[in-house]
Each structure stands twice: as structure tokens, then as C-alpha cells.
Amino acid sequence: MKFSFLVLLLFAGEQVLLDSVLPSKAYELSSPNPSVITSEGVTIDRLALSPKPPVNDRVLIEPKTVTFTRGKKGQDYPDYKEATIKYPQVAGLTDQTVLQNVQTAVSLKSVIGQSLNELRTEFLESWWLSEIDYTVNYNQNSLLDLTFTISGVGAYPSTYEKHRLVSLKTGKALRATDVFKKEAFGTIAVMVDKAMQAEMKAAIASGDQGGADIRDQLANKRFQIKNLNAFSISDQGVTFLYDFGFPHVIKALEPSGRYFFSYDQLKTCIKPDGALGVFLPTAAGTRG
């Protein structure tokens, strides 16, 4: 027992000497196995004890939920209504100015056009709003991609979406000019419009089979350069978004308005020094 205790002390002394010579970062990189078993059978996780640099290519997102109520709940109060508002609270960036910019860019006021208090005031006067929710589509490589969904009930139930793509390096919402070469705008618009026209043709055929003619709703619809600012991203590529604006009565027959193109298809159109440059083949090794 004394011998094993002495071995443990010698091991600890050797480890202290090693840590004093090698910096923690070099130690993390040079250790093929981060776990070490001592002579007493105790497992030590070296990496868990080593300081790690902060990660700034993504953010921490905490969902916040608020419920609005109007009237009193119960059979005697038919005017009762409630709405659930879910929105993201962003943290985790060391640059406080950039963090504040991101928080502003994904706020309800910026995305929907109304603050939480403004939504509450409107809710007390209107029956329409039922729910606001959001989905995190992407959160790495210094890019944050969110979709907000707003639902309500008027003459008919209805839902619409608002999209926001933000650079975590600047905190600003990204537009086509930030990620695509300006001279390629026309090429991209033609590519997307070709896919859109094919989907419209299929939607018209499906509408005819269902007894509804949607030709008038799709007449003269084309994807143009002015539509390029609405897009979502993933590790695989870019999805361009188009809102056809169908009335509620035939909303189910509306084309999806989502047109995906891989980074390989768009590689000649993407700015190498832009926010999507990390996805180009030459930068593949830098992806997070």
C-alpha cells in the first residue's frame, strides 16, 4: 500500500513538472489520449482541466417565452384569448459591440417590426395573433440563421414567416451584396427562376387536378435580382426564398418558394472574402 501511494506521488510530481514546462494549448494538441489512468485506477481527464479559448464562431441561444392573455378564462367568458410569444435571447460572444448588434438584428422589433410591448398592446385590441416561434437553422462558422413563424386567426387561420441571417463577426444582417459577387446576380436569378418556373408548372397541374385554377395567382411571377436578399444557408448550400402571397382560401396550393443550390453550384458566384467564403472548396478545411 505504501509503495503504490509513493508511485502516485511520484506520478503527480512528474505531471506538475511537465505542466510547468509545456503550455496548456500545446499539451492539448500533443495528447492523443486526453484521459490518463493512475496507478490507483483513478481516471483523470486532462483536457477538462485545461483552459480552453472562447469560441466566437457561434452563439448561445436561450429561448424566452411570454404568454399574452385577453379576457378571463371560462365558459362564462367567450372573449378569452391567449397568445404564446417565443423569441431568442443571444449570448456567448466576447465582443460586446458585436453581441449587441446580433441581439438587435434578431430582436422582435427588427424582424417582425414590433417590440414585445407593442405586440402586447396590439393583442389587447385585436384577436388575430396566436403564436410567434422561431427555428435555428444554422449557428456556426460565424453565421446565425433563424426563421420566425407568426400565426394567427382572422377570417381564416394564417401563418407567415420572417427570415434573418446574421454575421457573427459584425452582428449585421446579411444581404446578397455581402455574400455574392455583384456581377453574378443575374446568373443566380436566372438559375433560381428556372427552378421556380418548374415548381409553378407542377403546382398548376396539381391545382387543376384538385379542381382549383391557380394560373391567375402565378401569372407573371418571376424570380428577379431584387428577390436575392431572401436566402437561408446550411453546410450543404443556399436556399433562396420566395413568397407567392396566395390568399388563405387556396394557400394549400401555393408552391413552396424554396429553391436549394449547393455551394458547388454557386462557387463561381460566391465572394471568396464574403461571409460564405468559408464554404468554398479551397476553404473546406476551415469549416467548424
C-alpha positions in Angstrom: 0.0 0.0 0.0 2.8 2.4 0.9 4.6 1.5 -2.4 1.5 2.3 -4.5 1.0 5.6 -2.6 4.6 6.6 -3.3 4.2 5.8 -7.0 1.2 8.0 -7.1 3.1 10.9 -5.5 5.9 10.5 -8.0 3.5 10.5 -10.9 1.8 13.7 -9.6 5.2 15.4 -9.2 6.2 14.4 -12.7 2.9 15.7 -14.1 3.4 19.1 -12.3 6.8 19.4 -13.8 5.5 18.6 -17.3 2.7 21.1 -17.0 5.1 23.8 -15.9 7.2 23.3 -19.0 4.5 22.9 -21.7 1.8 25.5 -22.3 -1.8 24.2 -21.9 -2.6 24.6 -25.6 0.5 22.6 -26.7 -0.4 20.0 -24.1 -4.0 19.6 -25.5 -2.7 19.2 -29.1 0.1 16.8 -28.2 -2.0 14.4 -26.1 -3.5 11.6 -28.3 -5.4 10.3 -25.3 -6.9 13.0 -23.0 -7.7 10.5 -20.3 -4.9 9.0 -18.0 -5.4 6.2 -15.5 -3.2 6.5 -12.4 -1.6 3.6 -10.6 -4.6 3.7 -8.2 -7.0 3.2 -11.0 -8.3 6.8 -10.9 -9.1 8.3 -14.4 -8.0 11.9 -14.9 -9.4 13.9 -17.8 -6.5 16.3 -18.7 -8.5 18.3 -21.2 -11.3 19.0 -18.8 -8.7 20.7 -16.5 -7.0 22.7 -19.2 -8.2 26.2 -20.0 -9.9 26.5 -23.5 -10.1 29.6 -25.6 -13.6 31.1 -26.1 -15.5 30.1 -29.2 -16.7 33.1 -31.2 -17.9 31.4 -34.4 -21.3 30.6 -32.8 -23.6 32.0 -30.1 -25.5 30.7 -27.1 -29.3 30.9 -27.6 -31.7 30.8 -24.8 -35.5 30.6 -25.7 -37.7 33.1 -23.9 -41.4 32.6 -23.7 -44.1 35.1 -22.8 -47.9 34.4 -22.8 -50.4 37.2 -23.6 -53.9 36.9 -22.2 -57.1 38.8 -23.0 -60.2 38.4 -21.0 -61.0 35.7 -18.5 -60.8 32.0 -19.0 -64.0 30.0 -18.6 -67.3 29.2 -20.2 -68.8 32.5 -19.0 -66.1 34.5 -20.8 -66.2 33.6 -24.5 -63.9 36.5 -25.4 -60.9 34.9 -23.7 -57.8 34.6 -25.9 -54.1 33.9 -25.3 -51.0 34.1 -27.5 -47.6 32.5 -26.9 -44.6 34.5 -27.9 -41.3 32.7 -28.1 -38.1 34.6 -29.0 -34.3 34.1 -28.8 -32.0 35.6 -26.2 -28.5 35.6 -27.6 -25.2 35.5 -25.6 -21.7 34.0 -25.9 -19.7 36.5 -27.9 -16.7 38.2 -26.3 -17.0 41.3 -28.4 -19.9 43.2 -26.6 -20.5 45.6 -29.5 -20.9 42.7 -32.0 -23.1 40.8 -29.5 -25.3 43.9 -29.1 -25.6 44.1 -32.9 -26.6 40.5 -33.1 -29.2 40.9 -30.3 -30.7 43.9 -32.2 -30.7 42.1 -35.5 -32.7 39.1 -34.2 -35.0 41.1 -31.9 -38.8 41.0 -32.5 -38.7 44.7 -33.3 -36.1 44.2 -36.0 -37.5 41.0 -37.5 -41.3 41.5 -37.2 -41.4 45.3 -36.8 -42.9 45.3 -33.3 -41.4 45.0 -29.9 -42.8 42.7 -27.2 -44.6 45.6 -25.6 -46.1 46.7 -28.9 -47.2 43.2 -29.6 -48.9 43.0 -26.2 -50.7 46.3 -26.7 -52.0 45.3 -30.1 -53.1 41.9 -28.8 -55.3 43.5 -26.3 -57.1 45.3 -29.1 -57.0 42.6 -31.8 -58.0 38.9 -31.9 -55.5 37.9 -34.6 -52.2 36.8 -33.0 -52.0 33.2 -31.7 -48.3 32.4 -31.7 -44.8 33.6 -32.5 -42.0 31.0 -32.6 -38.5 30.6 -34.1 -36.3 27.9 -35.5 -32.5 28.0 -35.5 -31.4 26.8 -39.0 -27.7 27.4 -38.6 -25.3 28.5 -35.8 -21.7 28.1 -36.6 -18.9 29.3 -38.9 -19.7 32.9 -37.7 -23.2 32.7 -39.2 -26.6 32.7 -37.4 -29.7 31.7 -39.5 -33.1 32.0 -37.9 -36.7 31.6 -39.2 -39.5 33.3 -37.2 -43.1 31.9 -37.6 -46.1 34.1 -36.9 -49.5 32.5 -36.7 -53.0 34.0 -36.1 -56.7 33.6 -36.7 -58.9 36.1 -38.5 -61.5 35.1 -41.1 -59.1 32.1 -41.7 -56.1 30.7 -39.8 -52.9 32.1 -41.3 -49.2 31.7 -40.9 -46.3 33.6 -42.4 -42.5 33.6 -41.9 -39.7 36.1 -41.5 -36.1 35.1 -42.0 -32.9 36.5 -40.6 -29.3 35.6 -41.5 -26.7 37.4 -39.3 -22.9 37.6 -39.4 -21.4 36.9 -36.0 -18.3 38.8 -37.0 -20.2 42.1 -37.4 -23.6 41.4 -35.9 -25.3 42.7 -39.1 -28.0 41.1 -41.1 -26.6 39.7 -44.4 -27.8 40.6 -47.9 -26.9 39.4 -51.3 -24.2 42.0 -51.7 -22.4 40.7 -48.6 -22.0 37.1 -50.0 -22.4 37.1 -53.8 -20.4 38.8 -56.5 -22.4 41.6 -57.9 -21.7 40.6 -61.5 -23.2 37.2 -60.7 -26.6 38.5 -59.6 -28.1 38.0 -63.0 -26.8 34.5 -63.3 -28.1 33.5 -59.9 -31.5 35.0 -60.5 -31.8 33.0 -63.8 -30.9 29.8 -62.0 -33.4 30.3 -59.3 -36.1 31.4 -61.7 -35.7 28.3 -63.8 -36.3 26.1 -60.7 -39.2 28.3 -59.7 -40.9 28.1 -63.1 -40.6 24.3 -62.9 -42.3 24.2 -59.5 -45.0 26.6 -60.7 -45.8 24.3 -63.6 -46.2 21.4 -61.3 -48.4 23.4 -58.9 -50.7 24.4 -61.8 -51.1 20.8 -62.8 -51.8 19.8 -59.2 -54.3 22.6 -58.8 -56.2 21.5 -61.9 -56.5 18.0 -60.5 -57.9 19.4 -57.3 -60.5 21.5 -59.1 -58.8 24.8 -58.4 -57.2 27.0 -61.1 -54.2 28.9 -59.7 -52.9 30.3 -63.0 -54.1 33.8 -62.2 -52.2 33.7 -58.9 -49.0 32.6 -60.7 -49.3 34.8 -63.7 -46.1 36.9 -64.4 -44.4 35.5 -61.3 -40.6 35.5 -61.8 -37.6 35.4 -59.5 -35.6 38.5 -60.1 -32.4 40.1 -58.8 -34.5 42.1 -56.3 -35.5 38.8 -54.6 -31.9 37.7 -53.9 -31.8 39.1 -50.4 -34.1 36.4 -49.1 -32.0 33.2 -48.6 -31.1 30.7 -45.9 -27.9 28.7 -45.5 -26.7 25.3 -44.3 -23.5 23.3 -44.5 -24.6 22.0 -47.9 -25.7 25.1 -49.7 -28.1 28.1 -50.1 -31.9 28.0 -50.2 -33.4 31.1 -51.9 -36.9 32.1 -50.6 -39.8 33.5 -52.5 -43.3 34.4 -51.1 -46.1 33.9 -53.6 -48.6 35.6 -51.3 -51.6 33.2 -52.0 -54.9 34.1 -50.4 -55.9 31.9 -47.4 -58.6 30.1 -49.3 -56.1 28.4 -51.7 -52.9 28.7 -49.5 -52.5 24.9 -49.6 -51.9 25.0 -53.3 -49.1 27.6 -53.1 -45.7 26.5 -54.3 -43.1 26.1 -51.5 -41.0 29.0 -52.7 -37.8 27.3 -51.5 -35.0 26.7 -54.1 -31.8 25.0 -53.0 -28.4 25.2 -54.7 -25.2 23.6 -53.4 -22.1 25.6 -52.8 -20.5 23.7 -55.7 -23.2 25.0 -58.0 -22.7 28.6 -56.7 -18.9 28.5 -56.2 -18.3 31.0 -59.1 -20.9 33.4 -57.7 -19.8 33.5 -54.1 -17.4 36.2 -52.8 -14.2 34.4 -51.5 -13.8 37.1 -48.9 -17.5 37.2 -48.1 -19.5 35.6 -45.3 -20.0 32.4 -47.4 -16.4 32.1 -48.5 -15.8 29.5 -45.7 -17.9 27.1 -47.8 -15.9 27.3 -51.0 -13.8 24.2 -51.8 -10.5 25.9 -51.1 -11.8 26.8 -47.6 -13.3 23.5 -46.8 -10.7 22.8 -44.2 -11.7 25.8 -42.1 -15.3 24.8 -41.5 -16.4 24.4 -37.9 
